[in-house]
Amino acid sequence: MSEGAADTITIPVEQQWQELREGVRRICEDFPNDYWVKLDHESAYPTEFVNALTEAGYLAALIPEEYGGSGLPLSAACAILETIHEQGCNAAACHAQMYTMGTVLRHGSEEQKRKYLPGIASGELRLQAFGVTEPTTGSDTTQLKTRAEKKGDRYIVTGQKVWTSRAMQSDLMLLLARTTPADQVHKRSEGLSVFIVDLREAKGNGLELRKIDAMVNHNTCEVFIDNLEIPAENLIGEEGKGFRYIVDSMNAERILIASECLGDARFFIRRATDYARERVVFGRPIGQNQGIQFPIARAYAETVAASLVVAKAAALFEAGRDCGAEANMGKLLASEAAWHAGEACMQTFGGFAFAREYGIERKWRETRLYQIAPISTNLILAYIGQHVLRMPRSY
């Protein structure tokens, strides 16, 4: 991509990768609303859905061909996740594999790539867990308390993580820990390191998991770490530079999550418009009423606008250029478009929206999450205020 390519008109995400999208749609057809409702009731992991995506190669989209993947760009992964959500399914059980790839691919050693990536690509290994957030620090990542101290050829790690989704279903986890005390570094972002943790060996040997019962079925949990031994060879990149490595993954994460939000928005808009045309009350389709029509139309306009920002963010990421502002703004705009589309859909269906058989209340609950995670709306606004508009730091 040329230097200015990402600044030119970008193709909206929904118009890219049509053949890829068609394949994902065919898989989603085998997993209707009943499947997801059953999982919700049981608070269970969608193993069959994840296996189907894995076997079709979609979860290995970003892994280079030399390691058994497809070697596709981020925009392809965006198309995959957006389509999953547009079809009424949910990619939360497996999307982390895509954005954690950035840390391993960009900063992992050749030995680490050859050891782990082929197994991840084939489905033999699952890398779905991302141990960053902590109970007392939340989004203030640079102040995390989990400590890793090097002793010989191993690191001894003690600390706690929370909202670590999919850890119980993962073989591997990326873990961010402080290797240099905060009072010994010049900048808050220094002294943090990233490790690959083999959960199969760690569980019961210094690491314990406790499931969190939450509003949405994301299979999330708390992670308790007490003198966990991690081989020094599992350190990714250089010690103390882990925050920069994680930021790469965070930008990819925000772009991918934004794509899921676009898919949610399109799901709600399609369901709402179809119902508004078909539902007749007082002798006329309810979609003829502006009180029904206008909120859906506004949500559609917001979705189209958000898709352009997300497409630009993906293009910048693929070009290796700074995409922090666009990744954050894309996630902000897409999450709000999805929420507004969900609200419009709920109002259009009225009481029927609360019936589980329609799948709307489930998607509505899932969509609400993205006002908060993986980064809250207010933190994005603070980022824009400080880093884009150059106003004083607010936090």
C-alpha positions in Angstrom: 0.0 0.0 0.0 1.4 3.4 -0.9 2.1 6.1 1.7 -1.1 7.9 1.1 -3.3 5.0 0.3 -5.1 4.8 3.6 -6.0 8.5 3.4 -7.9 8.0 0.1 -11.5 6.8 -0.1 -11.7 3.4 1.5 -14.1 0.6 0.6 -16.6 0.1 3.4 -15.9 -3.1 5.3 -19.2 -4.7 4.3 -18.3 -4.5 0.7 -15.0 -6.4 1.1 -14.2 -10.1 1.1 -17.6 -11.2 -0.3 -16.5 -14.8 -1.0 -15.2 -15.1 2.6 -18.4 -13.7 4.0 -20.5 -16.2 2.0 -18.6 -19.1 3.5 -19.0 -17.7 7.1 -22.8 -17.3 6.4 -23.1 -20.9 5.5 -21.5 -22.0 8.7 -23.7 -19.6 10.7 -26.8 -21.1 9.2 -26.1 -24.3 11.2 -26.2 -22.4 14.4 -29.6 -20.7 14.7 -31.0 -18.8 17.7 -32.0 -21.9 19.5 -28.4 -23.0 19.7 -27.4 -19.8 21.4 -30.4 -19.7 23.8 -29.5 -23.2 25.0 -25.9 -22.1 25.7 -27.2 -19.0 27.5 -29.3 -21.2 29.8 -26.4 -23.5 30.5 -23.8 -20.8 30.6 -21.8 -23.0 28.3 -19.1 -22.5 25.7 -20.0 -22.8 22.0 -17.6 -25.6 21.3 -19.3 -26.9 18.1 -19.4 -23.3 16.6 -15.8 -22.7 17.4 -14.8 -26.1 16.0 -16.7 -25.4 12.7 -14.9 -22.0 12.3 -11.6 -23.6 13.1 -12.0 -26.5 10.7 -13.0 -24.1 7.9 -9.8 -22.1 8.6 -11.4 -18.9 9.6 -9.8 -18.6 13.0 -6.4 -18.9 11.3 -7.0 -16.1 8.9 -4.2 -13.9 10.2 -1.6 -16.6 10.7 0.9 -16.6 7.8 0.8 -19.5 5.4 4.2 -20.8 6.5 2.7 -21.5 9.9 -0.4 -23.2 8.6 -2.7 -20.2 8.4 -4.3 -18.2 5.5 -2.0 -15.1 5.7 -4.9 -12.7 5.2 -4.9 -9.0 6.3 -6.9 -7.6 9.2 -9.7 -6.5 6.9 -10.4 -10.1 6.2 -10.7 -10.9 9.9 -13.0 -7.9 10.2 -15.2 -9.4 7.5 -15.3 -12.8 9.2 -16.3 -11.3 12.6 -18.8 -8.8 11.2 -20.6 -11.6 9.2 -20.8 -13.8 12.3 -22.6 -11.1 14.2 -24.7 -10.0 11.3 -26.1 -13.5 11.1 -27.2 -13.5 14.7 -24.3 -15.5 16.1 -21.5 -14.3 18.5 -17.8 -14.4 18.0 -16.8 -13.6 21.6 -15.8 -17.3 22.2 -13.0 -17.1 19.6 -12.3 -13.5 18.5 -9.3 -13.1 20.9 -7.3 -15.6 18.9 -7.3 -13.0 16.1 -6.1 -10.0 18.0 -3.6 -11.8 20.2 -1.9 -12.9 17.0 -0.6 -9.4 16.6 1.6 -9.7 19.8 3.0 -13.1 18.8 3.4 -12.4 15.1 5.0 -8.9 15.4 7.1 -9.5 18.5 7.4 -13.2 19.2 10.6 -15.1 18.4 10.9 -17.4 15.5 11.1 -20.3 17.9 7.8 -19.3 19.6 6.0 -18.9 16.3 7.1 -22.3 15.1 6.2 -23.9 18.4 2.7 -22.5 18.8 1.3 -21.1 15.5 0.9 -24.3 13.5 -1.1 -25.9 16.4 -3.2 -22.8 16.8 -3.9 -22.7 13.1 -5.0 -26.4 13.0 -7.1 -26.1 16.2 -4.8 -28.4 18.2 -4.1 -25.5 20.5 -6.3 -22.6 21.5 -5.0 -19.2 22.3 -8.1 -17.4 23.5 -7.2 -15.8 26.8 -5.7 -12.4 27.4 -4.6 -11.7 31.0 -4.4 -7.9 31.2 -7.2 -6.4 33.3 -6.9 -6.5 37.1 -9.5 -5.9 39.9 -7.9 -2.7 41.3 -6.6 -1.1 38.1 -9.2 -1.8 35.5 -8.3 0.2 32.3 -5.3 1.8 34.0 -3.1 -0.9 32.5 0.3 0.7 33.4 -0.6 0.4 37.1 -1.2 -3.3 37.2 0.1 -5.2 40.2 0.9 -8.6 38.9 4.6 -9.1 39.4 7.1 -11.3 37.5 10.5 -11.7 38.9 13.3 -13.5 37.0 15.1 -16.3 38.9 17.6 -18.2 36.7 15.9 -19.5 33.6 12.4 -18.9 34.9 10.1 -16.1 36.0 8.1 -16.3 39.2 4.7 -14.6 38.8 2.2 -13.6 41.5 -0.9 -11.5 41.0 -4.5 -11.5 39.9 -6.5 -10.9 36.7 -10.2 -10.4 36.2 -12.6 -10.5 33.2 -10.2 -12.9 31.5 -12.6 -14.5 29.1 -12.2 -18.0 27.7 -9.3 -19.0 30.0 -11.1 -22.2 31.0 -11.4 -23.1 27.3 -7.9 -22.1 26.3 -4.6 -24.0 26.2 -2.5 -20.8 26.1 -2.8 -17.3 27.6 -1.0 -14.1 26.9 -0.1 -12.5 30.3 1.0 -8.9 31.0 3.0 -8.5 34.2 5.3 -6.0 35.7 9.0 -7.0 35.6 10.4 -3.7 36.9 8.6 -2.0 39.9 6.7 1.1 38.9 8.8 3.3 41.2 11.9 2.3 39.2 10.8 3.3 35.7 10.8 6.7 34.0 7.5 6.3 32.3 4.4 4.5 33.5 4.4 2.3 30.4 7.9 0.9 31.0 8.8 -2.2 32.9 5.9 -4.4 31.7 6.5 -7.7 30.0 4.3 -10.2 28.0 4.5 -13.9 28.5 2.9 -17.0 26.9 1.4 -19.1 29.7 0.7 -22.7 29.0 -2.5 -23.1 31.0 -2.5 -26.9 30.7 0.6 -26.9 32.9 -0.2 -23.8 35.0 -3.6 -24.8 36.3 -3.2 -26.3 39.7 0.5 -25.3 39.8 0.3 -21.7 40.8 -2.7 -20.7 38.7 -6.3 -21.0 39.6 -9.5 -20.0 37.7 -12.8 -18.9 39.0 -15.8 -18.4 36.7 -17.7 -15.1 36.9 -21.5 -15.3 36.5 -22.2 -12.4 34.1 -25.1 -10.8 32.2 -23.7 -12.2 28.9 -22.4 -15.6 28.3 -18.7 -14.8 27.6 -17.2 -17.6 29.7 -15.2 -15.0 31.7 -13.3 -15.6 34.9 -10.9 -14.4 37.5 -7.3 -15.7 37.4 -5.4 -16.1 40.7 -1.6 -16.5 40.3 0.7 -17.5 43.2 4.3 -18.2 42.5 3.6 -19.5 39.1 6.8 -20.5 37.2 7.1 -19.5 33.6 10.1 -20.5 31.5 12.2 -17.5 30.4 11.8 -18.7 26.8 8.1 -17.8 27.1 8.9 -14.1 27.4 7.7 -12.3 24.2 10.2 -9.8 22.8 12.3 -7.8 25.2 11.7 -7.6 28.9 10.1 -4.3 30.0 8.7 -3.4 26.5 5.5 -5.5 26.8 3.1 -2.5 27.0 4.1 -1.4 23.5 3.5 -5.0 22.3 0.1 -5.1 23.9 -0.9 -1.8 22.3 -0.4 -3.3 18.9 -2.9 -6.0 19.9 -5.2 -3.5 21.4 -5.5 -1.5 18.2 -6.3 -4.7 16.3 -8.7 -5.7 19.1 -10.6 -2.4 18.8 -10.9 -2.7 15.0 -12.1 -6.2 15.2 -14.6 -5.5 18.0 -15.8 -2.5 16.0 -16.5 -4.9 13.1 -18.5 -7.1 15.4 -20.5 -4.1 16.4 -21.2 -3.3 12.8 -22.5 -6.8 12.3 -24.7 -6.4 15.4 -26.1 -3.1 14.0 -26.9 -4.7 10.6 -28.6 -7.6 12.4 -30.8 -5.2 14.3 -31.5 -3.0 11.3 -32.5 -6.0 9.1 -34.7 -7.5 11.8 -36.4 -4.2 12.6 -37.0 -3.2 9.0 -38.4 -6.6 8.0 -40.8 -6.6 11.0 -41.8 -2.9 10.4 -42.9 -3.8 6.9 -44.8 -6.9 8.0 -46.4 -5.9 11.3 -49.8 -4.3 10.7 -51.5 -2.3 13.5 -54.5 -0.1 13.1 -54.7 -1.1 9.5 -51.2 -0.1 8.4 -47.6 -1.4 8.6 -45.9 0.1 11.6 -43.0 1.0 9.5 -45.2 3.7 7.9 -45.1 5.5 11.2 -42.2 8.0 11.5 -41.8 7.1 15.2 -40.8 3.6 14.1 -39.1 4.5 10.8 -36.8 7.4 11.9 -34.8 5.7 14.7 -34.1 2.8 12.4 -33.0 5.1 9.6 -30.8 7.1 11.9 -29.1 3.9 13.2 -28.5 2.9 9.6 -26.8 6.2 8.8 -24.7 5.9 11.9 -23.7 2.3 10.9 -22.6 3.4 7.4 -20.6 6.3 8.8 -18.9 4.0 11.4 -18.0 1.4 8.8 -16.0 4.0 6.9 -13.9 4.9 9.9 -13.4 1.2 10.7 -12.3 0.5 7.1 -9.8 3.3 7.3 -8.5 2.0 10.7 -8.0 -1.4 9.2 -6.2 0.1 6.1 -3.8 2.0 8.3 -3.1 -1.1 10.5 -2.4 -3.1 7.4 0.0 -0.4 6.1 1.9 -0.5 9.4 1.0 3.1 10.1 -0.3 4.7 13.3 -4.0 3.8 13.7 -4.6 4.6 17.3 -7.1 7.4 16.7 -9.0 5.6 14.0 -9.1 2.3 15.9 -10.5 4.1 19.0 -13.0 6.3 17.0 -14.1 3.3 14.9 -14.8 1.3 18.1 -16.7 4.3 19.6 -18.8 5.0 16.6 -19.6 1.3 15.8 -20.5 0.4 19.4 -22.9 3.4 19.6 -24.4 2.6 16.2 -25.0 -1.0 17.3 -26.6 0.2 20.6 -28.9 2.6 18.8 -29.8 0.0 16.3 -30.6 -2.4 19.1 -32.7 0.1 20.9 -34.6 0.8 17.7 -35.1 -2.9 17.1 -36.4 -3.4 20.7 -38.9 -0.6 20.3 -40.0 -1.9 16.9 -40.8 -5.4 18.2 -42.2 -4.1 21.4 -43.1 -6.8 23.9 -42.0 -9.5 21.4 -38.4 -8.3 21.7 -38.3 -9.7 25.2 -39.2 -13.2 24.0 -36.0 -15.4 23.7 -37.2 -17.1 20.6 -36.6 -13.9 18.5 -32.9 -13.6 19.6 -33.2 -9.9 19.9 -32.9 -9.6 23.7 -29.8 -11.8 23.6 -28.1 -9.6 21.0 -29.3 -6.5 22.8 -27.5 -7.7 26.0 -24.4 -8.7 24.1 -24.3 -5.3 22.3 -24.4 -3.3 25.5 -21.1 -4.7 26.6 -19.2 -2.8 23.9 -20.0 0.6 25.5 -17.7 -0.7 28.3 -15.3 -3.3 26.9 -12.6 -3.7 25.7 -12.3 0.0 26.4 -15.1 2.3 27.7 -16.6 5.2 25.7 -15.3 7.8 28.2 -11.7 6.5 27.9 -11.9 6.8 24.1 -13.2 10.4 24.4 -10.3 11.1 26.8 -7.8 9.6 24.3 -9.2 11.8 21.5 -9.2 14.9 23.7 -5.6 14.4 24.7 -3.8 12.7 21.7 -5.9 14.0 18.8 -7.1 17.4 19.9 -4.0 18.1 22.1 -6.0 19.2 25.2 -4.6 18.6 28.7 -4.4 15.1 30.0 -7.6 14.2 31.9 -6.4 11.1 33.7 
